Amino acid sequence: MHNSLSKFDLDVVIPLLPQCSDEIRGEILFVLYKLYALKNTSAEGDDTDILVSFCPKLLYLLGDVLMKSQNDDVRLNCIALLTMLAQGHLLREEGAFDTCYLSYSDGADSEENIEGAKELSLVNLLAEAIKGPLLSSNSQVQISTLDLLFHYLSSIGTLDNQIHVMVEENIADYVFEVLRLSDCKDPVVRMCLQVLDFLSTAKEAFKLRLVIGFHTLIPVLHYVAKVPFHPAQFQTVKLIYECISECPGAVSSSQMEELVLVLIKMLKKDSNGEMGMTPDTFIMACSVFVVLIRSPSCNGDLDLPKSVEDAVKHAALSCICISERDINQILQCLYLLKEAYAYSHDGNTINSSKLTLRSCILDICRTHLLPWLISGIHEMEEEIVLAVLETFHLILLHSSNDAMEFAESLISSSWFSFSFGCLGLFTGDRIKYRVYLLLSSLIDSLLGNDSGQPIRDAALDLPSDPVDLVFLLGQRRSNNLNLPSCQTAILLIMYTSTLYDERIADEKLVLASLEQYILLNRSDFHDPTNDNFIVTQLVNLYGLLRGLGKMNHEIHYSQEAEEILFRLIKNDEWDLLSARIHKVSLRWLFQQENIVESLDHQILAFCRNYNLEGGDIIIGNIYQTIDVQTLAELVSEKDNYGARLFVCLLAQLFEEGQEHDVISVLNLMATLIHICPAASDQLSLHGIGSTMSTWCYSSNTFSETTFMSILLLVFKILSSVHPEALSADQSWIAVTMKMMEYFIPPENSDVLSNESLFVIGILSLILHLSTSKALEEASKTILFNTSIISAVNTAVCAAASKGPALVDHDEGTSIGETLIFVLLLHYFAIRSLHATVQGVVDWQNFFVSTNPAEPLPFIGIHCHDLCRILHFGSPVVKIIASYSLLELFNRVSNQINNTHEELKCSVGYLMSIKSILEGLVFYDDARVATNCAVCLSMLLRWEKLENQTKLHGKSNWCRMIMEEMTVSLVSPRLASLSLAKSQRPAIHIATAMLKQKEIPRWMRTVFNNSCISGILNSIDASSLSLETLVLLHELLKSDFLSTEQTATISQMLQECRKHIYTNSECLPSEPIKQVLTTPYDLGDVYSYLIDLMSSETYIDMDSWGFHVGNKRLLEEIELFLRTLTVDNTCR
């Protein structure tokens, strides 16, 4: 067809368009459309542009037809032809056509067409023409019209002013209306948004239309947000962004809230991989939140901080957690992050929502962005690295706790090493400048007081290579005017990095360069205006490098540089202990004898400040600050002069009578021991006892405050020192006598002062240490001191005379508190007597005396007085009295067993003791009950030696105990470790009964075959306790067990032994010593002594041998199996 149609034919056909009917017009348009389509696909190129010669006349005719026709077929054919022309870039104004094309037309016709174009431009005509089709009820017409409009607007020949005309002709309003009526269905949505995107380039003209039609975008956003990678997502979000940014306040609060929720949901789905979006859409969504942050009109009902928090979180996770992100996405996300953090600091800084937002951003940076940067630095583009560094820098620039916490996060990630690694990867000046600026702000946060300023001053001149930094440090300053500032910055970088255990260069190289720096600039160090911070940096660096070299046995150093440094340290203007210095460096300084005198002054200054400021003790040394924790660690170690310095300083102050300083040093030393109990060993080895003795013989008079500080230190030393550190120290005798002289009242008084009770606590510790071969002579001065003996007897008599009323005198009363300390002293005295004067004491004198009114010649309480106090005393008194009675019974039992002597007390005396012990076997406190049961069992053993003393007889009381115990042990799942411990007193008595030469007949009735089988069925390898095993062992030796029961026990013991070894619990670790925490709280003192008493008290092997831990259980298992083997052999 196209071959038969000539230009002449077209000259005839085209003018007929306005004159013919719609039916003919539609056919003509279809023919023209097909002709143009076929020409464009034809291989013959001569007549390809045949329709061009009829433009713009044809274009005006088509526009006129489209505007006037109501026939959908005509409209569709006309739109199709116009679309083809637009795609061929022919839908242009007349002036855009070449004159060669116009020459093909008849002259008259051309002139006529040109005159018509002047009256109505093509773009106006087209705008009017497409309005009707846009609102057509025929969806095909509507879609085709949108497609025509899209191709027209996207044509390379379309100018901005033509788009502006389209907007002025209200085309945007029509498209918004089409969008509103589309019911959010494709392809109308997609095509409308494409058209609106082009129309939006009209800026000012489009702005008003956008505000009017904005409400139609909200449902569209809901729609496109549900479709992954919807092609209209970007245009929708872009239009929303333009409206919010260009027309602040045009969007209502409800609309804004709805939009924000949808955008956050889109970002969330993108971050978790549920539904993706294009990079352009992601960038535009982030831009929307940036505009919201910056726009003051967004402060309505919208909870902006919470919305921004969600957006930032999901956007960041989307970029960081999903690989192969577009670089622009990451940059825009980081931009949003920075804007959000700046917003969180604006206005009301205590706004909870903003604080939460700030916390969220910091968390993102710490837990996601920082690890992502460090792990992926080698694959990142420079722009991304710069953006991340700028974000971190922004956080550090805000002076707040957040900046400090983030600085700690950077430091924990070895930021100094990372920074120089980054400089090695990226050689550009922008990266270098940003890295050094960030380091300067980091140091500001870590050290305070704009400490990083030297780095900012020299950032442009500093090299990127750390080796070059070290080289510059050792150069002569006169060679370069910028060198002094560079060296100051380099020194600061090295100082701060070493504080946090980072090494940016080889240690030998750094030491050599540092020594060169010291030697070349020695004259500057004597300048009185010189900054002490420089001295701190030099001392820290030099001491650290020397300390590390000593560890590695490398001792190559400049002695001249060392002497210069020591002179700096001796400068009175410099305060070492207020500086931040590395532990290794500080230890090296404390190892240098040349500066001991200077360190003495430094320590005294520290003691004075600590005594004035007080405050809480901070355990830990994260930032290498010299605090009590650091000094405590130094004093507790053997490789330095720390302990010696404190001891010598205290001795000097004692001699000089500087009481205020003495108190300061005493208090600090007590604190050091509280933090590191091992410090007491070093202080003792370096003569703290001798120093204390100088106080005793000093002619200077000291106040009671000083005495109490001395007592506190003494208590802390003796409560934590190992006996080996005191074994050969005789100087404590004088200290002991001094304490007794000042604080033990010579007159008889049943109530002692708090100071006297505190001294009794210290004397108890001395007696305790004497059992480990330490302070034995000092203990003897206590044991036989008449004033103490008198004070003990007075307090005991006063307590015993109160009878039942004694229970009201608990630890909250003066009498009760005095009695508690007297009983504790008595307990430790019994143990000390046995250890220090063994074989001299007749322990039976505690039971009976030829003259009851005659006191013992040493510290001691008669058994009947002890039993009376045990019976009537308060709970705490009962605990201590039961331990004292148990210790006394052990000593008496050992004596009669070793010497085979007879008991000197009467049967009535023993019966009275027995009645008191029986009444406490069921006491609530397990310690009291167990101690009394063990004492009662010893009475039964004594009867085995003394046949005339018939204590048990036909005791219904003992039988009742045995029956209750067996019922408990037989009950299913009740024979556990905890229940066995609660039955420990009864087991002691049962074991004692089984050890009797004549076992009561009723014992076989209680422990019959079914009872024993029930006990065995209720225990297994994991729940077997030592107490239960001892009972079974005695039942075996007394022939209570059958063969089957013996075999069952044997198998269970094999499994128990395997269980213990499997769980690696057979050797319990040594318990950690507790140290008194509060200076003058007597409750803490006696609680500590009770714990000490409980931990060291055990029941002798000969007296039923109960040791805590699996080691003792294993020993008892071996004994049981050995007994079983012997029995089988005998049979």
BELTAFEN-V377536 format. One record per run of one state. SS is the DSSP state (2 for helix, 1 for strand, 0 for the rest). FROM is the first residue (numbers start at 1). TO is the last residue. Records with the same first field share a line. If there is no record, write none. Layout:
SS=FROM-TO + FROM-TO
This chain:
0=1-6 + 15-21 + 42-51 + 55-56 + 69-71 + 88-93 + 97-98 + 103-106 + 120-121 + 135-138 + 155-159 + 169-170 + 182-187 + 203-203 + 214-214 + 226-232 + 247-252 + 272-278 + 295-295 + 299-303 + 322-326 + 345-351 + 380-381 + 398-400 + 413-414 + 426-428 + 448-452 + 459-465 + 474-476 + 480-482 + 500-506 + 521-521 + 526-531 + 552-558 + 570-575 + 579-579 + 581-582 + 591-592 + 614-624 + 626-627 + 637-641 + 657-658 + 676-678 + 686-687 + 698-703 + 721-722 + 726-731 + 744-753 + 771-775 + 784-785 + 801-802 + 809-813 + 837-842 + 847-862 + 873-874 + 900-906 + 921-925 + 946-955 + 971-976 + 983-983 + 995-1001 + 1007-1008 + 1019-1025 + 1038-1042 + 1063-1081 + 1097-1098 + 1100-1100 + 1104-1105 + 1107-1109 + 1131-1131
2=7-14 + 22-41 + 52-54 + 57-68 + 72-87 + 94-96 + 99-102 + 107-119 + 122-134 + 139-154 + 160-168 + 171-181 + 188-202 + 204-213 + 215-225 + 233-246 + 253-271 + 279-294 + 296-298 + 304-321 + 327-344 + 352-379 + 382-397 + 401-412 + 415-425 + 429-447 + 453-458 + 466-473 + 477-479 + 483-499 + 507-520 + 522-525 + 532-551 + 559-569 + 576-578 + 583-590 + 593-613 + 628-636 + 642-656 + 659-675 + 679-685 + 688-697 + 704-720 + 723-725 + 732-743 + 754-770 + 776-783 + 786-800 + 803-808 + 814-836 + 843-846 + 863-872 + 875-899 + 907-920 + 926-945 + 956-970 + 977-982 + 984-994 + 1002-1006 + 1009-1018 + 1026-1037 + 1043-1062 + 1082-1096 + 1101-1103 + 1110-1130
1=580-580 + 625-625 + 1099-1099 + 1106-1106
